[in-house]
Amino acid sequence: MSLSKELPQLSDQELEHRAYILAERKRIIERTLNACWRAGATGFAIRGGLNLVTSVLGALVKRRKGVKAARSTADAFYDTLRYVCVDDGC
């Protein structure tokens, strides 16, 4: 009894078709991952920009009034990461 199996002989057309299917699957995966990274980066830039503007303007206004800023930079960064990971599906 032999443990090795003979592979079926495939025609050139069938081999080309299988190669095409594999290439298409690879392309689909690459495009999906690329779209996820772009969405995450865009969300990070938008939310991070909003947090930055809010922090800067808040600091300027509160400095004039002599009040300490209510939100730290670490809190704003955490909020940005939370927003991107939850909304964009990290």
N, C-alpha and C positions, 0 to 999 in steps of 0.2 A: 504494500500500500504506500503510495507516494503522497507526501504532504503538500507538494507544490501543485498548484492548479495552473492549467494553461489559460493564458489570457485570450479573450476572444479576438479574432482578427477583425479589425475595423477598416472600413474603406477610407480613402483619403477625404472624401466628402464628410463622413461622420467625424473624423478627427478634426477637421477644420471647424465643423459645427460645435464640437465640444470646446475647442480652443476659443471660439467666439463667445460662447456662453460664459466661460471662466473669465475672459477679459471684460465682459459686460458686468459680471458680478463684482469684479475688482473695481471697476469704474463707479458703480453704484455706491459701494462702501466708501470709496475715496470722496465722492461728491457729498455724501451724507455727513461724513466727518468734517469736511471742509465747511459745510453750511453750519454745523453745530459750533465750530470754532469761531466763525464769523459772527454768528448771533451772540455768542458769549462775549466776544470782544466789543461788539457794538453796544450791548447792554452795559458792559463795564464802563465804557467810555462815556455813555450818556448819563448813567446814574452817578458815576464818579465825578463827572463834570458838574452835575446838579449839586452834589454834596460839596464840591469844592467852592462853587459860587455861594452856596448857602453859608458855608463856614466863613469864607472871607467877608461877605457882606455882614454877617452876624457879628464877626469880630470887630469890624469897623464901627458898626452902630453901638455895640456894647462898650467899646473902648471910649467912645465919646461920652457915654453915660457913666463910665466908671464901674461897669458890672463885668464880672468874669464870664467867659463863654460857657454856655450850658452843655455843649457837646464837644467831645475831644476828637482829635484826628483819627484815633484808633476806632472810635465808635462809628465815624463816617465811613471808614474803610470797611469795617465789619458789615455795615448796612449795605454797602455796594456789593460785597461778595454774596451776602444773603439774597439780595435782589436778583443778581445774575444767576446764581445757582438754582433758586426756586423758580423764577419766571422763565429762564431760558433752558432749564432742564439739564443742568450739568450732571 
